[in-house]
Amino acid sequence: MEIIKPNLKPELLTDTKTKALYDQLQQLLNELEKNKISAETVEKINRETAIINSTALRDKDLHKVLKQKQNDIIKLLEKEHKIVPKNYYRNLWMAVGMGAFGLPIGVAFGLLMHNIALLSIGLPIGLGIGVVVGSSLDKKAEAEGRQLNVEIKH
């Protein structure tokens, strides 16, 4: 089964950010054709693409739909095939590190020093932890051949 590509009219892509997101989605789908994925997954991706192709939205609304569908496709690939784009885990763990590690470290540091304003010291520490963990997961995915040759820029 073949992956259907988004085919929007050029007049809908007047915004530069929306055009860049559309091109990024095209690149993601082109990379997917190089990998072996199940027919069931291809069918789900084609349903998402059909929604994009049937839209008449413009500007911010179109950008929102494209972003949502791209995220849905990436989550589907990660869940069913463990296939991820470049730096997927780094970006994911950066936020997790700040929330799960950085804030508790900052709170503990602020309480120890009796100055809760020092709470923000933990955020860069958590960010660093998250980047290290995420980068190691990205390297592991690349070594196992589960990484797409496309980077998703938010």
ChimeraX commands (.cxc) that place a marker at each C-alpha (Angstrom):
marker #1 position 0.00,0.00,0.00 radius 0.5
marker #1 position 1.28,3.46,-0.87 radius 0.5
marker #1 position 1.33,6.51,1.40 radius 0.5
marker #1 position -0.84,9.33,0.06 radius 0.5
marker #1 position 0.88,12.72,0.07 radius 0.5
marker #1 position -0.79,15.98,1.11 radius 0.5
marker #1 position -1.86,17.91,-1.95 radius 0.5
marker #1 position -2.96,21.40,-0.92 radius 0.5
marker #1 position -3.58,24.26,-3.32 radius 0.5
marker #1 position -0.77,26.84,-3.31 radius 0.5
marker #1 position -3.19,29.66,-2.52 radius 0.5
marker #1 position -3.89,28.02,0.87 radius 0.5
marker #1 position -0.19,28.15,1.76 radius 0.5
marker #1 position 0.31,31.91,1.87 radius 0.5
marker #1 position 1.85,32.01,5.35 radius 0.5
marker #1 position 5.58,31.17,5.40 radius 0.5
marker #1 position 5.37,29.18,8.66 radius 0.5
marker #1 position 2.50,27.10,7.31 radius 0.5
marker #1 position 4.39,26.51,4.06 radius 0.5
marker #1 position 7.47,25.37,6.01 radius 0.5
marker #1 position 5.33,23.01,8.12 radius 0.5
marker #1 position 3.68,21.63,4.96 radius 0.5
marker #1 position 7.10,21.00,3.39 radius 0.5
marker #1 position 8.28,19.32,6.59 radius 0.5
marker #1 position 5.24,17.02,6.54 radius 0.5
marker #1 position 5.96,16.16,2.90 radius 0.5
marker #1 position 9.56,15.32,3.81 radius 0.5
marker #1 position 8.40,13.13,6.72 radius 0.5
marker #1 position 6.09,11.15,4.46 radius 0.5
marker #1 position 8.81,10.78,1.82 radius 0.5
marker #1 position 11.14,9.32,4.46 radius 0.5
marker #1 position 8.42,6.92,5.58 radius 0.5
marker #1 position 8.28,5.39,2.11 radius 0.5
marker #1 position 11.86,4.21,2.60 radius 0.5
marker #1 position 10.91,2.23,5.72 radius 0.5
marker #1 position 8.86,-0.91,5.96 radius 0.5
marker #1 position 5.69,-0.19,7.88 radius 0.5
marker #1 position 2.54,-2.25,8.15 radius 0.5
marker #1 position -0.42,-1.77,5.81 radius 0.5
marker #1 position -2.56,-0.92,8.84 radius 0.5
marker #1 position -0.24,1.96,9.76 radius 0.5
marker #1 position -0.17,3.19,6.16 radius 0.5
marker #1 position -3.96,3.17,6.17 radius 0.5
marker #1 position -4.05,5.28,9.35 radius 0.5
marker #1 position -1.52,7.73,7.88 radius 0.5
marker #1 position -3.58,7.95,4.68 radius 0.5
marker #1 position -6.68,8.82,6.75 radius 0.5
marker #1 position -4.78,11.70,8.36 radius 0.5
marker #1 position -3.54,12.85,4.95 radius 0.5
marker #1 position -7.07,12.66,3.51 radius 0.5
marker #1 position -8.24,15.05,6.23 radius 0.5
marker #1 position -5.47,17.48,5.27 radius 0.5
marker #1 position -6.30,17.19,1.56 radius 0.5
marker #1 position -9.99,17.87,2.16 radius 0.5
marker #1 position -9.50,21.03,4.21 radius 0.5
marker #1 position -10.19,24.53,2.94 radius 0.5
marker #1 position -8.68,26.26,5.98 radius 0.5
marker #1 position -6.10,29.01,5.70 radius 0.5
marker #1 position -3.29,30.59,7.71 radius 0.5
marker #1 position -3.40,29.87,11.47 radius 0.5
marker #1 position -6.23,27.36,11.24 radius 0.5
marker #1 position -4.45,25.40,8.50 radius 0.5
marker #1 position -1.19,25.59,10.46 radius 0.5
marker #1 position -2.96,24.16,13.50 radius 0.5
marker #1 position -4.44,21.26,11.49 radius 0.5
marker #1 position -1.10,20.46,9.81 radius 0.5
marker #1 position 0.72,20.52,13.14 radius 0.5
marker #1 position -1.87,18.26,14.78 radius 0.5
marker #1 position -1.84,15.73,11.95 radius 0.5
marker #1 position 1.97,15.68,11.85 radius 0.5
marker #1 position 2.07,15.02,15.60 radius 0.5
marker #1 position -0.55,12.29,15.25 radius 0.5
marker #1 position 1.52,10.57,12.55 radius 0.5
marker #1 position 4.72,10.78,14.61 radius 0.5
marker #1 position 3.00,9.41,17.72 radius 0.5
marker #1 position 1.50,6.58,15.66 radius 0.5
marker #1 position 4.92,5.65,14.24 radius 0.5
marker #1 position 6.57,5.78,17.66 radius 0.5
marker #1 position 3.84,3.71,19.27 radius 0.5
marker #1 position 3.47,1.00,16.65 radius 0.5
marker #1 position 6.94,0.75,15.06 radius 0.5
marker #1 position 9.26,2.66,17.42 radius 0.5
marker #1 position 10.31,4.78,14.42 radius 0.5
marker #1 position 11.14,8.38,15.35 radius 0.5
marker #1 position 12.51,11.50,13.60 radius 0.5
marker #1 position 15.93,12.92,14.50 radius 0.5
marker #1 position 16.17,14.47,17.98 radius 0.5
marker #1 position 12.69,13.24,18.91 radius 0.5
marker #1 position 13.72,11.91,22.31 radius 0.5
marker #1 position 15.98,14.90,23.03 radius 0.5
marker #1 position 13.10,17.32,22.52 radius 0.5
marker #1 position 10.73,15.15,24.53 radius 0.5
marker #1 position 13.09,14.60,27.45 radius 0.5
marker #1 position 14.16,18.24,27.60 radius 0.5
marker #1 position 10.71,19.21,28.84 radius 0.5
marker #1 position 10.41,16.12,31.04 radius 0.5
marker #1 position 13.80,16.85,32.61 radius 0.5
marker #1 position 12.83,20.40,33.47 radius 0.5
marker #1 position 9.52,19.32,35.02 radius 0.5
marker #1 position 10.40,16.02,36.64 radius 0.5
marker #1 position 13.99,16.72,37.72 radius 0.5
marker #1 position 14.55,20.48,37.58 radius 0.5
marker #1 position 11.63,21.72,39.63 radius 0.5
marker #1 position 12.12,19.29,42.55 radius 0.5
marker #1 position 15.86,20.05,42.61 radius 0.5
marker #1 position 15.12,23.79,42.56 radius 0.5
marker #1 position 12.52,23.51,45.32 radius 0.5
marker #1 position 14.89,21.48,47.48 radius 0.5
marker #1 position 17.72,23.95,46.88 radius 0.5
marker #1 position 15.46,26.93,47.58 radius 0.5
marker #1 position 14.17,25.42,50.82 radius 0.5
marker #1 position 17.67,24.49,51.99 radius 0.5
marker #1 position 18.86,28.06,51.44 radius 0.5
marker #1 position 15.63,29.55,52.89 radius 0.5
marker #1 position 15.13,31.50,49.67 radius 0.5
marker #1 position 12.47,30.07,47.35 radius 0.5
marker #1 position 13.61,32.50,44.64 radius 0.5
marker #1 position 16.41,30.00,44.01 radius 0.5
marker #1 position 13.79,27.63,42.59 radius 0.5
marker #1 position 14.89,28.55,39.08 radius 0.5
marker #1 position 18.37,27.11,39.65 radius 0.5
marker #1 position 16.95,23.60,39.21 radius 0.5
marker #1 position 15.52,24.26,35.74 radius 0.5
marker #1 position 18.83,24.33,33.83 radius 0.5
marker #1 position 19.98,21.30,35.80 radius 0.5
marker #1 position 16.82,19.42,34.78 radius 0.5
marker #1 position 17.19,20.65,31.21 radius 0.5
marker #1 position 20.73,19.24,31.11 radius 0.5
marker #1 position 19.61,15.91,32.53 radius 0.5
marker #1 position 16.77,15.73,29.99 radius 0.5
marker #1 position 19.05,16.53,27.05 radius 0.5
marker #1 position 21.55,13.86,28.11 radius 0.5
marker #1 position 18.87,11.17,28.54 radius 0.5
marker #1 position 17.09,12.13,25.31 radius 0.5
marker #1 position 20.29,12.28,23.27 radius 0.5
marker #1 position 21.30,8.82,24.46 radius 0.5
marker #1 position 17.89,7.46,23.43 radius 0.5
marker #1 position 18.26,9.15,20.02 radius 0.5
marker #1 position 21.69,7.53,19.55 radius 0.5
marker #1 position 20.23,4.17,20.49 radius 0.5
marker #1 position 17.37,4.60,17.99 radius 0.5
marker #1 position 19.85,5.58,15.27 radius 0.5
marker #1 position 22.07,2.57,16.02 radius 0.5
marker #1 position 19.04,0.27,15.78 radius 0.5
marker #1 position 17.95,1.84,12.48 radius 0.5
marker #1 position 14.70,3.23,13.92 radius 0.5
marker #1 position 15.42,6.87,13.13 radius 0.5
marker #1 position 14.06,8.78,10.14 radius 0.5
marker #1 position 16.37,11.14,8.28 radius 0.5
marker #1 position 14.19,14.16,9.02 radius 0.5
marker #1 position 14.16,16.56,11.96 radius 0.5
marker #1 position 10.89,18.00,13.19 radius 0.5
marker #1 position 11.27,21.68,14.04 radius 0.5
marker #1 position 8.62,23.10,16.29 radius 0.5
marker link #1:1,2 radius 0.2
marker link #1:2,3 radius 0.2
marker link #1:3,4 radius 0.2
marker link #1:4,5 radius 0.2
marker link #1:5,6 radius 0.2
marker link #1:6,7 radius 0.2
marker link #1:7,8 radius 0.2
marker link #1:8,9 radius 0.2
marker link #1:9,10 radius 0.2
marker link #1:10,11 radius 0.2
marker link #1:11,12 radius 0.2
marker link #1:12,13 radius 0.2
marker link #1:13,14 radius 0.2
marker link #1:14,15 radius 0.2
marker link #1:15,16 radius 0.2
marker link #1:16,17 radius 0.2
marker link #1:17,18 radius 0.2
marker link #1:18,19 radius 0.2
marker link #1:19,20 radius 0.2
marker link #1:20,21 radius 0.2
marker link #1:21,22 radius 0.2
marker link #1:22,23 radius 0.2
marker link #1:23,24 radius 0.2
marker link #1:24,25 radius 0.2
marker link #1:25,26 radius 0.2
marker link #1:26,27 radius 0.2
marker link #1:27,28 radius 0.2
marker link #1:28,29 radius 0.2
marker link #1:29,30 radius 0.2
marker link #1:30,31 radius 0.2
marker link #1:31,32 radius 0.2
marker link #1:32,33 radius 0.2
marker link #1:33,34 radius 0.2
marker link #1:34,35 radius 0.2
marker link #1:35,36 radius 0.2
marker link #1:36,37 radius 0.2
marker link #1:37,38 radius 0.2
marker link #1:38,39 radius 0.2
marker link #1:39,40 radius 0.2
marker link #1:40,41 radius 0.2
marker link #1:41,42 radius 0.2
marker link #1:42,43 radius 0.2
marker link #1:43,44 radius 0.2
marker link #1:44,45 radius 0.2
marker link #1:45,46 radius 0.2
marker link #1:46,47 radius 0.2
marker link #1:47,48 radius 0.2
marker link #1:48,49 radius 0.2
marker link #1:49,50 radius 0.2
marker link #1:50,51 radius 0.2
marker link #1:51,52 radius 0.2
marker link #1:52,53 radius 0.2
marker link #1:53,54 radius 0.2
marker link #1:54,55 radius 0.2
marker link #1:55,56 radius 0.2
marker link #1:56,57 radius 0.2
marker link #1:57,58 radius 0.2
marker link #1:58,59 radius 0.2
marker link #1:59,60 radius 0.2
marker link #1:60,61 radius 0.2
marker link #1:61,62 radius 0.2
marker link #1:62,63 radius 0.2
marker link #1:63,64 radius 0.2
marker link #1:64,65 radius 0.2
marker link #1:65,66 radius 0.2
marker link #1:66,67 radius 0.2
marker link #1:67,68 radius 0.2
marker link #1:68,69 radius 0.2
marker link #1:69,70 radius 0.2
marker link #1:70,71 radius 0.2
marker link #1:71,72 radius 0.2
marker link #1:72,73 radius 0.2
marker link #1:73,74 radius 0.2
marker link #1:74,75 radius 0.2
marker link #1:75,76 radius 0.2
marker link #1:76,77 radius 0.2
marker link #1:77,78 radius 0.2
marker link #1:78,79 radius 0.2
marker link #1:79,80 radius 0.2
marker link #1:80,81 radius 0.2
marker link #1:81,82 radius 0.2
marker link #1:82,83 radius 0.2
marker link #1:83,84 radius 0.2
marker link #1:84,85 radius 0.2
marker link #1:85,86 radius 0.2
marker link #1:86,87 radius 0.2
marker link #1:87,88 radius 0.2
marker link #1:88,89 radius 0.2
marker link #1:89,90 radius 0.2
marker link #1:90,91 radius 0.2
marker link #1:91,92 radius 0.2
marker link #1:92,93 radius 0.2
marker link #1:93,94 radius 0.2
marker link #1:94,95 radius 0.2
marker link #1:95,96 radius 0.2
marker link #1:96,97 radius 0.2
marker link #1:97,98 radius 0.2
marker link #1:98,99 radius 0.2
marker link #1:99,100 radius 0.2
marker link #1:100,101 radius 0.2
marker link #1:101,102 radius 0.2
marker link #1:102,103 radius 0.2
marker link #1:103,104 radius 0.2
marker link #1:104,105 radius 0.2
marker link #1:105,106 radius 0.2
marker link #1:106,107 radius 0.2
marker link #1:107,108 radius 0.2
marker link #1:108,109 radius 0.2
marker link #1:109,110 radius 0.2
marker link #1:110,111 radius 0.2
marker link #1:111,112 radius 0.2
marker link #1:112,113 radius 0.2
marker link #1:113,114 radius 0.2
marker link #1:114,115 radius 0.2
marker link #1:115,116 radius 0.2
marker link #1:116,117 radius 0.2
marker link #1:117,118 radius 0.2
marker link #1:118,119 radius 0.2
marker link #1:119,120 radius 0.2
marker link #1:120,121 radius 0.2
marker link #1:121,122 radius 0.2
marker link #1:122,123 radius 0.2
marker link #1:123,124 radius 0.2
marker link #1:124,125 radius 0.2
marker link #1:125,126 radius 0.2
marker link #1:126,127 radius 0.2
marker link #1:127,128 radius 0.2
marker link #1:128,129 radius 0.2
marker link #1:129,130 radius 0.2
marker link #1:130,131 radius 0.2
marker link #1:131,132 radius 0.2
marker link #1:132,133 radius 0.2
marker link #1:133,134 radius 0.2
marker link #1:134,135 radius 0.2
marker link #1:135,136 radius 0.2
marker link #1:136,137 radius 0.2
marker link #1:137,138 radius 0.2
marker link #1:138,139 radius 0.2
marker link #1:139,140 radius 0.2
marker link #1:140,141 radius 0.2
marker link #1:141,142 radius 0.2
marker link #1:142,143 radius 0.2
marker link #1:143,144 radius 0.2
marker link #1:144,145 radius 0.2
marker link #1:145,146 radius 0.2
marker link #1:146,147 radius 0.2
marker link #1:147,148 radius 0.2
marker link #1:148,149 radius 0.2
marker link #1:149,150 radius 0.2
marker link #1:150,151 radius 0.2
marker link #1:151,152 radius 0.2
marker link #1:152,153 radius 0.2
marker link #1:153,154 radius 0.2
view
